[in-house]
């Protein structure tokens, strides 16, 4: 009886989502005239400050520093504002007048930097050594969460002090984020995939969701949507009322195991770049959904060296390997 109620709930959830997301869209990929990044380094990460002002992190220089650039005209022109020592940048975020950058050096040391002036100046807020990159989220101007192999730590004063709030998950946890939670799953080595933890970084409250399968979460969580690695098939699940509901699958032609590499969502529009599980930033495919993950359309192949980002709306931007800025837009199909 319990399983029957579960499947009936899934059916009603899918029907409800489909009824409010039944509009069909096509996607148009267009280069933006005059919008290029012409500096000597390639684009590694972009964060949006406002509709026309963006901050960009470039590839390391010959002096092993990560340069930062600003545009105030949507990518038409850029000027360098600062640099940070390091080998690579793992993430660049902007929220509530603050920018956050996570930098990796050649010895697998990871350092988080915070800027209060749009990347002109940076201060170091946390460093750690790890064989796996930590997951970092700037939730608000003062609230920052870092999840590593050992624990989840939270700062509520802009990185000046830290508190450990979760350490009872086995090592090698996978971490994702949505607007209000740090999302954790258990150790893939020990096969302890029985729960999914939702951690509220503001109130330090925990909630658990029942799980049945291996899980890898969208890297920058898409509201209530989750997914994990698979061979040729990427399952898409929705979290509703402390349970996971499978709502769709993405069928890939790649022979290797795939996982989400980049995700952006705005209302019912969801973009997901699926890449190789071991080297997701090297090759993959971009898919899009206008039905909040119920159905998917293949858009284009993802190439090593491309950088995807969004301005918080339904459009998706990316720099190609030549530094040319493109926009992918959903185009509504006319009613028959």
Secondary structure, DSSP 8 states (H G I E B T S, - for coil): -HHHHHHHHHHHHHHHHHHTS---EEEEEEEEEEEE--SSS-EEEEEESSSS-EEEEE---TTSEEEEEEESSTTS--EEEEEEE-SEEEEEEEETTEEEEEEE-TTSEEEEEEESSTTSS-EEEEEEE-SS--EEEE-SSS-EEEE-SS-EEEESSTTSS-EEEE--S-SS-EEEE-SS-EEEE--TTTT--SEEEEEETTTTEEEEEE--S-----TT-BTTEEE--EESEEEEEEEETTEEEEEEEEE---SSEEEEEEEEEETTEEEEEEEESSSTTTEEEEEEESSTTSS-EEEEEEETT-EEE--SSS-EEEE-TTSEEEEEEEEE----
